[in-house]
Amino acid sequence: MGASIEPCHEKCALANDASLSLIGGELVLIHARLLSNGRVAQNTLKGLEGRLAEVFPNSRIILDGQAIHPPSGCFNRSRGQYNSILILQSLSNSVKRRDDERILAVESEDLYVCHLNFVFGEADPSSRIAVVSTYRLRPEFYGETPSPTLLFSRLVKECIHELGHLFGLGHCPTPTCVMHFSNSILETDLKGPDFCPRCKFNLEERLRKDQYV
């Protein structure tokens, strides 16, 4: 793993209404793209598109609902999981994008990196690409009753967290901040969806710099 890649292993929690006032003008592009075999529902992606537009109100959210299958070389048969680093590399090589555009891929398969059993999300700030998996965000994965609402709120938080990494934010020590690293699904469900004041300030600074690059 290159030094420019900060892997994110965030397990995202219940989301409430979030508000983030950024700098005026169109600063960035966030391109939400469905990655996988189409098992992530289109209404989920559409809802995600709207939710991200609320959190990043001065960004333009572009939803591409075309299903993209991760290359077979990303799949580890012995583990039954997809290597998230290889997926990011594949996207970097295959997806055309503008210099100011971030790519957020939503995956339905189980993801891992070599030194961990699994990840919910992974971000590569150098290529401005992130991938998020719904696989372990589902309540039924933990033997609980399926809940589309809980799944969606966790997915929203995971996507906000990964996009934060793509905008240059690291993990935050504040337990309630969306950028805080969680070691369990219980911790993530206790966490709020908002950026803490420090991370919000840092994000605004990053976006201001993007505007003039």
C-alpha positions as a printed NumPy array, in Angstrom:
array([[  0.   ,   0.   ,   0.   ],
       [  1.478,   3.358,  -1.031],
       [  2.18 ,   6.044,   1.495],
       [ -0.279,   8.338,  -0.265],
       [ -3.169,   6.013,   0.52 ],
       [ -4.818,   6.313,   3.914],
       [ -7.026,   3.254,   4.26 ],
       [-10.35 ,   3.845,   5.901],
       [-11.92 ,   1.054,   7.901],
       [-14.814,   3.098,   9.231],
       [-18.01 ,   1.373,  10.3  ],
       [-20.709,   3.978,   9.995],
       [-23.521,   4.683,  12.365],
       [-27.045,   6.028,  12.549],
       [-27.409,   9.305,  10.674],
       [-29.5  ,  12.243,  11.764],
       [-30.055,  15.456,   9.834],
       [-26.701,  17.026,   9.005],
       [-25.981,  20.589,   7.966],
       [-22.686,  21.854,   6.615],
       [-22.348,  25.427,   5.365],
       [-19.469,  25.596,   2.95 ],
       [-18.004,  28.345,   0.807],
       [-20.091,  29.938,  -1.924],
       [-19.867,  28.759,  -5.501],
       [-19.464,  25.352,  -7.063],
       [-16.26 ,  24.011,  -5.54 ],
       [-16.098,  20.308,  -6.225],
       [-17.729,  17.478,  -8.087],
       [-18.769,  14.293,  -6.341],
       [-19.544,  11.525,  -8.797],
       [-21.547,   8.785,  -7.067],
       [-21.163,   5.646,  -9.175],
       [-22.67 ,   2.233,  -8.613],
       [-19.974,  -0.414,  -8.553],
       [-20.934,  -4.098,  -8.535],
       [-23.639,  -6.274, -10.   ],
       [-26.582,  -3.947,  -9.483],
       [-27.694,  -5.343,  -6.135],
       [-27.586,  -1.911,  -4.529],
       [-31.097,  -0.586,  -5.139],
       [-31.458,   2.464,  -7.346],
       [-33.749,   4.146,  -4.821],
       [-30.982,   3.736,  -2.231],
       [-28.496,   5.431,  -4.537],
       [-30.991,   8.177,  -5.345],
       [-31.553,   8.782,  -1.656],
       [-27.796,   8.822,  -1.13 ],
       [-27.434,  11.393,  -3.884],
       [-29.869,  13.704,  -2.117],
       [-28.324,  13.166,   1.294],
       [-24.825,  14.011,   0.073],
       [-26.192,  17.127,  -1.606],
       [-27.433,  18.242,   1.824],
       [-24.108,  17.634,   3.535],
       [-22.043,  19.149,   0.703],
       [-24.511,  21.833,  -0.483],
       [-22.051,  23.65 ,  -2.755],
       [-21.066,  20.511,  -4.626],
       [-22.685,  18.983,  -7.676],
       [-23.666,  15.372,  -7.084],
       [-23.761,  13.227, -10.219],
       [-25.361,   9.812,  -9.902],
       [-24.304,   7.195, -12.437],
       [-26.535,   4.173, -11.948],
       [-24.774,   1.963, -14.458],
       [-23.634,  -1.214, -12.748],
       [-19.911,  -1.906, -12.94 ],
       [-18.556,  -5.311, -12.088],
       [-15.256,  -5.35 , -10.21 ],
       [-12.62 ,  -7.292, -12.177],
       [-12.3  , -10.949, -11.275],
       [ -8.711, -10.269, -10.25 ],
       [-10.015,  -8.269,  -7.268],
       [-11.726, -11.356,  -5.824],
       [ -9.884, -13.563,  -3.337],
       [-11.469, -16.995,  -3.575],
       [ -9.906, -18.324,  -0.388],
       [-11.424, -15.45 ,   1.599],
       [-14.611, -15.009,  -0.434],
       [-13.993, -11.249,  -0.422],
       [-12.946,  -8.471,  -2.772],
       [ -9.673,  -6.623,  -2.229],
       [-10.621,  -2.964,  -1.833],
       [ -7.157,  -1.691,  -2.779],
       [ -7.33 ,  -3.543,  -6.095],
       [-10.81 ,  -2.142,  -6.71 ],
       [ -9.54 ,   1.394,  -6.157],
       [ -6.639,   0.775,  -8.518],
       [ -8.987,  -0.642, -11.15 ],
       [-11.269,   2.389, -10.895],
       [ -8.312,   4.743, -11.106],
       [ -7.216,   3.094, -14.348],
       [-10.645,   2.793, -15.957],
       [-12.809,   5.742, -14.879],
       [-12.296,   9.016, -16.718],
       [-12.742,  12.059, -14.519],
       [-11.938,  15.73 , -14.18 ],
       [ -9.094,  16.879, -11.958],
       [-11.567,  18.354,  -9.442],
       [-13.861,  15.327,  -9.425],
       [-14.167,  12.678,  -6.721],
       [-15.442,   9.189,  -7.469],
       [-17.516,   7.376,  -4.857],
       [-18.295,   3.758,  -5.728],
       [-21.011,   1.906,  -3.832],
       [-20.421,  -1.845,  -3.595],
       [-22.608,  -4.665,  -2.318],
       [-19.851,  -7.247,  -1.857],
       [-17.667,  -7.963,   1.169],
       [-14.395,  -6.001,   1.116],
       [-11.022,  -6.488,   2.788],
       [ -7.439,  -5.289,   2.863],
       [ -4.562,  -7.657,   3.424],
       [ -3.927,  -6.818,   7.081],
       [ -7.587,  -6.718,   8.185],
       [-10.468,  -9.184,   8.099],
       [-12.779,  -6.704,   6.389],
       [-13.403,  -3.045,   5.66 ],
       [-16.602,  -1.091,   5.198],
       [-14.903,   1.581,   3.13 ],
       [-11.6  ,   2.545,   1.603],
       [-10.379,   5.878,   0.265],
       [ -7.371,   6.882,  -1.82 ],
       [ -6.939,  10.667,  -1.592],
       [ -4.174,  10.639,  -4.216],
       [ -6.523,   9.353,  -6.916],
       [ -9.639,  10.924,  -5.344],
       [-11.51 ,   7.624,  -5.446],
       [-13.321,   5.814,  -2.647],
       [-15.356,   2.634,  -2.384],
       [-18.023,   1.813,   0.188],
       [-19.603,  -1.576,   0.84 ],
       [-23.103,  -2.172,   2.163],
       [-22.311,  -5.805,   2.954],
       [-21.536,  -5.431,   6.66 ],
       [-23.72 ,  -2.377,   7.184],
       [-26.825,  -4.553,   6.963],
       [-28.401,  -5.307,  10.364],
       [-29.116,  -8.887,   9.25 ],
       [-25.367,  -9.484,   8.943],
       [-25.349,  -9.332,  12.761],
       [-28.397, -11.563,  13.12 ],
       [-30.79 ,  -8.65 ,  13.541],
       [-34.038,  -7.848,  11.782],
       [-33.494,  -6.238,   8.38 ],
       [-33.934,  -2.471,   8.506],
       [-33.623,  -0.433,   5.294],
       [-33.649,   2.746,   7.39 ],
       [-30.726,   1.664,   9.541],
       [-28.83 ,   0.357,   6.532],
       [-29.303,   3.629,   4.671],
       [-28.276,   5.795,   7.61 ],
       [-25.1  ,   3.754,   8.068],
       [-24.385,   3.953,   4.348],
       [-24.788,   7.731,   4.374],
       [-22.34 ,   8.082,   7.242],
       [-19.82 ,   5.794,   5.614],
       [-19.989,   7.782,   2.387],
       [-19.588,  11.102,   4.214],
       [-16.61 ,   9.662,   6.082],
       [-14.916,   8.405,   2.923],
       [-15.544,  11.656,   1.075],
       [-13.979,  13.429,   4.033],
       [-10.827,  11.42 ,   3.386],
       [-10.948,  12.344,  -0.3  ],
       [-11.052,  15.994,   0.745],
       [ -7.907,  15.478,   2.815],
       [ -9.364,  14.871,   6.282],
       [ -7.841,  12.261,   8.56 ],
       [ -9.413,  10.372,  11.437],
       [-10.702,  12.573,  14.238],
       [-10.244,  11.94 ,  17.998],
       [-13.702,  13.365,  18.767],
       [-16.009,  10.346,  19.314],
       [-19.086,  12.118,  17.945],
       [-17.429,  13.387,  14.751],
       [-18.235,  11.607,  11.496],
       [-14.479,  11.338,  10.854],
       [-13.858,   9.403,  14.072],
       [-12.544,   5.857,  13.593],
       [-14.825,   3.157,  15.001],
       [-13.741,  -0.326,  15.958],
       [-17.222,  -1.832,  16.11 ],
       [-20.687,  -1.368,  14.717],
       [-21.856,  -0.457,  18.233],
       [-19.444,   2.467,  18.342],
       [-20.511,   3.675,  14.957],
       [-24.169,   3.554,  15.893],
       [-23.392,   5.905,  18.781],
       [-21.65 ,   8.402,  16.519],
       [-23.264,  11.436,  14.963],
       [-23.26 ,  12.245,  11.231],
       [-21.762,  15.719,  11.496],
       [-18.23 ,  17.043,  11.189],
       [-16.898,  18.43 ,  14.447],
       [-15.943,  22.145,  14.373],
       [-12.265,  21.351,  13.755],
       [-12.964,  18.961,  10.869],
       [-15.558,  21.327,   9.439],
       [-13.009,  24.133,   9.449],
       [-10.356,  21.916,   7.863],
       [-12.818,  20.769,   5.203],
       [-13.738,  24.344,   4.317],
       [-10.048,  25.195,   4.025],
       [ -9.48 ,  22.231,   1.706],
       [-12.402,  23.228,  -0.469],
       [-11.206,  26.83 ,  -0.598],
       [ -7.826,  25.647,  -1.84 ],
       [ -9.497,  23.385,  -4.421],
       [-11.335,  26.376,  -5.801],
       [ -8.09 ,  28.104,  -6.726],
       [ -5.965,  25.111,  -7.822]])
